[in-house]
Amino acid sequence: MGAVRIGIDIGGTFTDITVLDEATGRLAIAKVPSRRGDPAGALVDAVRRGLELAKVAPGDVTLLVHGTTIVTNAVLENKLPKTALLTTEGFRDILEIGRHFRPDMYDLQQDKAPPVVPRDRRFGVAERTTATGEVIREPERQEVQRLLAQVKESGAEALAICFLNSFVNPANEAKVRDWARAELPGIHVSASCEVCREIREYERMSTVALNAAAMPLVARYLSEIAGRVGAVLPNAKVLLMQSSGGSLTVGAAQNYPVRMLTSGPAGGALAVQRIGKATAYDNLLGVDMGGTSTDISLIHRGELRMTTEGAVAGRPVKLPMIEINTIGAGAGSIAWLDSAGGLHVGPMSAGADPGPVAYGRGGTEPTVTDANLVLGRLHPDRFASGDIRLDREAARRAIAERVGAPLKLSVEQAAAGIIRIANANMERAVRVSSAEKGYDPRSITLVAFGGAGPMHAAALAQAARIPSVLVPEQPGVFSAVGLVMADIRHDAVQTRVLRGAAITPAAVAPLYAALEAEADAALAEDGVPRAKRLLQRTADLRYAGQAYEVNVALPAGTLDAAAVAALVLRFHDRHLQSFAHNHPDKAVEFVSARIAALGLMSAPPIQPRAKANGGAVVPKERRQVYFDEAAGYVATAVYDRERLGPGATIAGPAIVEQIDTTTVIHPGQKARVDDFGNLLIAIGS
């Protein structure tokens, strides 16, 4: 066996493992329960399980790529380490003031999310740089030392520094950063000029504050896994997935942990893009339904939709990231009744411990998994490759007591209602990611993955008017498959506002030259050979008077007048596609230059499989499964996914079982296996 890569995605309920043999492209997959409070332990469990199943010697593993939710969970649960902030005098309340947006404009009782850094740990420094970059007041060391002493006394583990206009000229901020690192050994220091060199003080301050707050957390985690993984995999380099769809070295992850906010879901989006390139499907909507949440990503014309600004728990993060819509709907989502008797599903989740009632680990609240089991969609002895035996009677009792009896419904009606509401929650998110962004659902193929995605995808696609569903060969660990294919990535940005005739090659070219040199140096530091480096240019543009920008690709080549003119034309087209209008006669502003630096990883292409006999196949059994559209149980054919070769066809209703998930095909739907082993479900006529 040649070099081997391992991808591990630690989710809220399960940890997914993919083992890739680089020479043959062969994949081995597995799932193990996640450990609440011990993600490093789950990581080591996953590595050992993957090695065992793939029959791989530990010394053959050269690369471990890891997706983690450690930063996301800390932000969502507001459990970040104590952090302090130094900013320009008079501006320490920017984090509190924000943008005056109300998440729900009609809710008069809503509570505002607390700032990452409370007011008593925010300090003002007497310094000032103008919007043009002129330093009109330098910080005084004696005053800064006094403030740093207060930071130390506050018990902060981390310090964020964000000065006014430091994205134009970082001299003052860099000086105070160096003083802080000298004066505060043991306290993590993060400056905005290193993390986010962009216009908009609030978003920049929020980003650097989150980065600083996550640094102690990530440093401890990486220190723990370094020793434990090193003991198991002596020759493996460790990389971590970041929100932009690229991977980070351990050193870069320690300095920029905010880049890992949507680490795990990014791997799934990459895997969807890869399968689209192999199958020639240009427009794909990835629906990753796990135990805790559902993550939705869009690939349009073969390209991932990216954003330069996201948000987690209402806190903006101004960094390039794959546009992923995450909702609290998963297989472990809890069904509950409100005070008026209304049925809800999620966002609370039973997780892996205690898990759904059917797990028999002490869970008492009915979940989506319990409902699927009661309706016959899951087999109690074949869940998670038989590692977990499900208790159907316990699930029935919980649904009857908590939902059925209060609503005067049968157990089956209550379970079907739980599924309908979970699907409705996902349907709204699907529309947000497709139709509401100007993409016709009828031209999209839904890619269903995650442990629960294929169970709900056919009903979800029908409701959202998406004509077909693609279920990949390893849907339950699909995000981990994306991880082992991810390129190393660094992003660099520089804001410089230019309007109309001022957008010239002479003004723009030096910006990109400086960013390219910086990005190339970062790849060199990571050990990426020159032949494997790729630099991609984009630009943020807007119409004069607009408050927000549109990111537009700027192809490689000479930055001459023709390239600049083509960039502006591309902006008009992109604005029309995104917002259904454009204004070619209005002045355009160039706002920021961006570079994505990729260290290319060789990813074996998906190969067509040998044709099977094709045609209809014989089910291994038939069992009674409840379907809403039939208003009762229907005799349903059950198939093993491993026995379905290319060309095989199935008529619904049907259940397809495999080691990592179960696929539900509804009455009236038809499915076939394509040349790559994907299961394609046609929705309706």
N, C-alpha and C positions, 0 to 999 in steps of 0.2 A: 504494500500500500504506500502511496506517495504522501505528500503533505496533506494535512487534514485541518479544516476550519470548523469551529463550533460557534453557533449562534444561540444565545440564551435571552429570552424575553421574560422578565419577571412581572407577572400581572398580579392583580389583587387577589385572585383565586387560585390560578394555576401558573406554574413556571414552565415555559415551552422550550424544547431543545431541538436543534437541528445540527446534524453532523454531516459535513460535506467533504467528500474525497475529491480534491482538486483535479486529480488525473482522470478519473472516470466520470465525475459529475454525479456519482451516486449519493443519495440522501438517506440518512436514517433519522427518525423522529421519535420523540417521547414527550410525556407530560408528567410533572410531579406536582403535588400540592405546594403552594407558596407557604412560607412561614411568616406569620404576622409578627413583626418586631425583630425578625432575624433574616433579612434579605440575603446576607452573605451566606448563611447556612443553606438557604434555598438554592443559591448559585452553585455551591459545592455539591449538593444533592443532585442537581441537574447535570453537572459535568460527569459525575460518576455513573449516573443512569445512562447518559448518552454514550459514554465509552463502552459500557456493558452491552447495550443493544447493538451498537455498530461494530462491536468486536475490534476496537481500535486500541493500540498501545498508547499510553499517555504521552510517551516521547515523540509520537508522530504528529501530535497536534501543534501547529505553528502559530495559530491565531485564534483568539477568543474574542468575539464581538458581542457586546452585552447591552441590552436595552433595559433601562431601569426607571421606575416611577418614584424613586426616593425624593427627588426635588419636588415633583408635582404633588405628591402626598403631603409633604411638609407645608407647602403653600396652601393647599386646599384645607388642611386641618389647622392652619395657623400655628404650627409647631416649629417655626424657624428659630434658630439660636438668637440670643440678644445681639442687636446690631445698633451701631451709632452712625450718624451722618454729619459730615462737614460740608457746608455749602456757603455760597456768597451771603454776606450779611444782609438781612432783610428778606431772604427768600427761603427760610427754613420751613415755611408752611406750605410750600408747593405740593408736597406729598399729600397734605390734608385737603387742600383746595381742589386739586385735580382739574377736571373739565366741566364740573357742574352737571354731568350727565346723571339722570335718574334711571336706573335699570327698569323700573316700572313707574311710569309717570303718573299713574292713577292711585298708587299705593301710598297713602299719607303716613303709614306706620312703618315703612321700610327702614331697616337699619343699614347704615353705611359700613362697608368693610373697614376694619381698623387699618391704619397705615402700617407698612412693614416696619417702620421706625417710629416709635411714639415721640411726642413733642419734647419730652424731657431728655431724650438722647439725640436731639437734633441741634447742631451748633452752627452759628454764623461766623464766617471769617471776613474780616475787613479787607477786601480785595475787589478788583473790578477789571474786566476786559470788555471792550466795546463789541458791538455786533460785527464790526469790520476787522476785529482781531487786535486792536491797539490796547496794550496794557496801560491803564491810567492809574492803577494802584497795585503795587506788589504786596503780597502778604508779609507780615513781620514775624520773624521766627519766634520771638519772645511770646507774642500773643498766641501763636499757634501751639507752642509748648504748653501754655496754660490750658488751652482747649483740649489738647491731647491728654493732659493729666485728668481732666474731667471725664474724658472718654474712658480712661482706664478705671477710674473710680466707679463709673456706672456699671461695671461688670460686663461690658460688651465683649463678645468673642470676635466680632467683625466690625470693620469700619468702611463705610462707603463715602467717596468724595465726589461731589458733582458741583462744579462752579459754573456760573453764568457764562455762556458763550465759549466754554472750553473746547467745543467741537471746532471752532474756528482757529483758536490759538490756545494750546494746552499748557503754556509755560507756567502759569500760576498753579494750576492743578497738579502738574507733574512735580513741581517743587514741594508742595505740601505733601503729596504722596510719598516722596522720598524721605521727608522729615518724619512722617508717621511710621514708615517701616523701620526707620532707625530708632525711634523713641518707643515703639510699642511691639517689642518682640513677643511672639506668641499670639498676637491679634492679627487676623487676616485683614488685609487692606485691598480695596478695589476702587479704582478711579474710572470715571466715565470716559476719559480720553482713551482708555484701553479697551473698554467694553462696548461703547456706543457713541461714535463720533457723528451724531446727527442732530439736526434741528429739532426743537420742541423740548423745553425744559422738563415738563412733567413726565413725559414718556421716558426720557433719558434718565431722569432721577429714579423713577420707579424701576427701570431695568438694572441700573447699577446697585440699587438698594437690595433687590432680589438676589443679584449675583453675589454681593458681599455676604448676605444672610445665609446663602446656601454653601458658602465656602467651608466653614467648619464642619458642616454635616457631611459634605462630599469627601473632604480630606479624611475624616475618620472612617468613612465607608471604604474608600479606596485603599487606605492603609490596612484595613482588616482583610479585604479580599485579596490584596497583593500577596500576603503571606499564605493564605489558605489556598488560593488558586495555584500559586507557585509550588506548593507542596504536592498538588495533584497533577499539574501540567508544567513540568520543568522547562519546556522549550517554547511555551506559548507567549506571544505578544498579546497584551490586552488592549482592546479598543472599546470605546463607549459610543453608543449611538446618540446623535444630537437631533434637535428638532428640524433642522434643515434637510435631513435625509443623508447626511454624511456622517462619518465616524470621527471620533476624537481620540488622540493619545491620552494616556493617563495624566501627563503633565498639563496638557491643554484643558482637560476636564477639571482639574484642580483649580486652574486660574479662571475658567469661564463656565462654572456649573449651570448658569442660567440657560446656556445653550441646550441643556438636556431636559427642558421642561416637558416636551412631548416626545420623549425618547422612544418608548416602545411603539406607539402608533405609527411613527415615521417608518419603522421597518416594514410594517404591513403595506403602507403606501408604496414603498419601493418595490415590494414583491408584486403588487398589482400592476405597476408600470412595466415590470419585466415580463409578466405573462401577457400583457397587451402587445408588446413588441413581438413576442413569439407567435401569437395567434392572429395578428393584424387587426385586432379590435382597437380602433382609435380612441373611442370615448368610453371610459369605464368609471363606474362608481364603486369604490371599495367600501364594503360594510363589514366591519370587524366587531362582532358581538362576542364579548368575553363573559366572564362571570360577574364583573362589576359594572362595566360601561360598554357603550357602543361608540366606535370611532369611525367617522365617515370622511373619505377623501375622494377627490375627483381628478381623473386624468382626462384631459381634453386634447385631441389630436396628438396623442402619444406623450404629452408633457404634463407633469404634475402641476397643479395650481399652487403657487407659492404666495406668501404674503410677507411684507416687511414689518408687520406689526400684529401681534396677537395679544391675548389676555388670558390670565389664569386667575380664577376667583375674583374677577373684577379689577385685577391689577395689570396694567399694560406692560407688555414686553416688546421693545422695539428692536427686534432682531429678525433676520430672514428665517422663515420656517415654512414647512409644508402646511398648507391650509387644511386643518383637520377640525371637523365639528364633532365634539365629544358630548354625549349625553349620559345621564345616569340610568341607563337601561341595559341590564345584563341578565344572564341566566340566574344569577343569585339575587336579583332585585326582589325586594320584599313587597308582597301585596298587603295593603292595609286599608281600613275604612276611616274616613274622616268623621267629624262630629255629626255631620248631616247624613251619614250613611253612604257617601260617595266612595266608590272603589278607586284606589290609586295603586300604581306599581312603580317602585323606586321613589327617589334616587337612592334610598338606603339599601345596602346590600348585606347579605349574610356572609359574603366572602368565602374563604376556604375553611375557616374555623370560627363558629361551629358549622357554617355552611347551611345549605337547605335542610329542611326537616328530613328528607329522604336519606341524607348521609348518615343519620343515626349518631351524630356527634353532639347532640344537645340543642340543636336548633329547634325553635318552636314556631317561628313565623313562616307562613307559606311563601314560596318563591316561584319564579317562572319555571325553574327546573322541576319543582314539585308538580306544577300544572301540566307540563309536558309529559311527565311520568304517568300521571293519572289518566291522561288522554290516550295513552298507549303509544306515544311517539318515541319514548325511550324504553329500552329493555332493561329491567333491573339488574341483570347479571352481566351486561355487556358495556356498562358505562366506563369510560376512561380505560379501555382495553381490559376491563374486568377487575381493575385494581380497587374500585369502590363499588360495593354492592348496595343498590338502592332499595329502600323500604317503601314499597308502594302503599301499603296500608297506613303507615304513619303519615305519608303525604296526603292521602285521602282524608284522614281524620283532621289534620291541620286545616285543610281547605274548607272542609265541612263546618268546623267550629268557628273559624275566624272570618270566613267569607260567606259560605253557603247558607248557614242557619240565620245569621243576621239579615241577609237579603232575601231569604225564603227561596233559595235556588237549590237545585240538585248539585251534587259534587261536580258532575260533568259540566253543567252550565256555569258554575262558579269558576272552574278551571279554564273553560273556554273564554270567559270574560277576562280573566287575568291575561291570557295570551292576546286577546283583542286589544287591550289597553297598552300592553308592552309594544305591540306592533304599531299602534297609533302614535305612540311616542317616537318611535323610530321613523315612521312615515313623515312626520313633521320635519325631522332633522334631514331626511333625504330630500325633501322639497327645498329646504333652505340651501342645501349644497348643490342643487341642480336647477330646477325651474326658476327659483327666486334669484339666481345669478345669471339668468339668460340662456340656460342650456336646456334644450328640448329633451325631456325624459325618454321620448320615443326613439331617440338616436343613441341611447346609452345602454350598455350591458352592465348589470349589477354583478359584482364579484363578491360572493359571500364567503366569509372565512371567520376565524375565531372558533372557539369550541361550540358556540350556539348559533352562529350566523346562518349556516345551511338549514337549520331547523325552521327559521322564520323567514328566510329570503323569498321563497315562492309567494307567500301571502303578502309580504311587503312589496314586492315588485308589482303584483297585481293591483294593489291599492294605489301605488304611485304611478301606474301606467308605464312601467318599464317593461319592454317586450320579452327580455330574456335574462336568465340568471346563469352565471358561470361559477361552478364550484371546483376549485383547483384540487389537485391530487392530495395535498396535505393541508387542508383548510384549517385544522385545529391549531397548527403550529406555523401558520403562514407568515406571521410577523417575524418569527425567528429565521425563516428561510430568507426573508429580505435582509436581515442583519448580516448574514454571511456574504452577501453580495455587495454591501455598501462600500462606496469609495470614502477615503479620508477627505475631509472638507474643512476649509477655512473661509470665512467671509470677512471682507474688508469694505468699509464705506467711508465716504467723505462728503459732507454737505458743502456746496457752493452754489448760491442762487444766481442764475444768469437768466436774463429776459430777452426774448426776441432776437434781434440782430447780434446781441452779445454772446449768443450760443455759437461759438466758432471753434474750429479745430485748435487754434492757438490757445483758447481758454480751457478747452475740455481735455485735450491730449495730455498735458502735464498731470492732471488729476489721476487719469488712468495709469500713466507711467509710474507714478509714486505708489499707487495701490498695487499694481502688478508686481513691483519690486518687493513690497512688503509681504504679499501673499506667497510669492515664489520662495522667499526666505523662510516662511513658516513651513512650507512643504519640505524644504531642504532640512530644516531642523527635525522634522519627523522621520527623516531618512528615506523620503520618496525619491527614487532616481529621476533624473531630468526627463527621460523618455516616457515616464508615467505621469507627468504633470500636465494638467489642462487648466487654463484660466478662461473663465467665462465673464463677459462684461454685460452689465445692465445699467439702466439709468432710471431715476425717478423724475417724471415730468408732470406738469399740471398746467391748466389755463391760468393766466394772470387773474388774481382775485379768488382763486379756489384755495381751500384750506388743506386739502389732502391730495396725494400724488398717485399716479399710476406707474407701476414698474414696467419697463419696456426693454426687450432684449437689444443689445448692441453687438452685432456679430464681430468676430475677429477680423483683423486686417487693418489697413492704414486708416487712421482717423482723419479723413480729408473732408472737404465741403460736401461731397456726395454722400458720405457716410452720415454726416450730421443731418442733412436734409432727409435722408431715408429714416433716421431715428424719429424725427418730428412727424413724418407721415405715418409711421408705425404707431406713434402715440395716438393720433387722430383715430386710426382704425381700432385700436384697443379700447379707447374711450367709448366708441360707438358700440362695440361688442358688450362691454361691461354695463353701460348705463343707457343704451338705446338712443344716444344723441352725441353729436360732436360739433365742434365749431372751428372749422379750418381757417376762418378769417380772423380768429382771436389770437392775441399774443400768447405764446407758449413760454413757460418758465422751466428751465433745467434746475433741479433742486439738489440731487445727490448722485454721485457716481458710486457704483458698486462692482466688486469683483468677487466671484466665487472661485476659489482655488481648489481643484480636485486632484487627489492622489489616486489614480485609477487602479482598482483591484480587478484582477482577471476573474470574470464571472462566467462559468460555463453556460452556454445557451441551453434553453429547454429543447430537448431533442424529441422528434416524433417517435412514437412507439410502434412496434410491429403490429400490423393489422390482425385483429382476432377474426373469428368466423363472422362476427357482425350479426345484425338483426336482433330479434327478440331473444331474451335470455330467460332461463327458468329460475323463479325465486327459490330461496332456500326454505321459506316457510310463509304462511299467511297468518296475520293476527288482526284483532279488532282494534281499529284506531278511530278516535272521534274527530270528525271534521265539521266545522261550523256550517259550511255550505250544504252538508247533508243532514244537518240537525240531529246527528246521532253517530253511532259507530258504523264503520264500513269495513268489510273484509279487505285487508290491504296486503299486497305482496311485499315481502321483505327480501332485500338483496345484500350480498357482501360486496363492498366496493372493490376489493381485490380481484374479484371474479369478473368485473366489468371491463372488458378490453375495448380498444377503439372500434367504433362501428356498432357497439351494442345499443339497443333502444329499449326504453321502458315507458309504459303508459301508466299514468296516475289513476287511482291513488297508489302511492308506493313509498316505502321507507328504504333508504340506502344506509347501511351501517358500516363504519370503519373504525380504526383504532382511536382516532382523535375527534370524531364528531359523528352526528347523524343528520342525514339530509331528508327533508320531508317534501314529497311531490304530491300536490293536491289533485283531487278528481278533475278530469278534463285536461290536465297538463300532460305534456310529453317530454321525455328527456332522451338524450343520446350522449355517447362518449365520443369526443373528438380525437384527432390524431395524436394529441399530446396527453391524453388521459384525463382531460377536464370533463366534468359532467355539465352539459348544457341543457337547461330547462327552458322550454318554450312556454310562455305564459299566455294562455288563451289561444285564440285562432290567429 
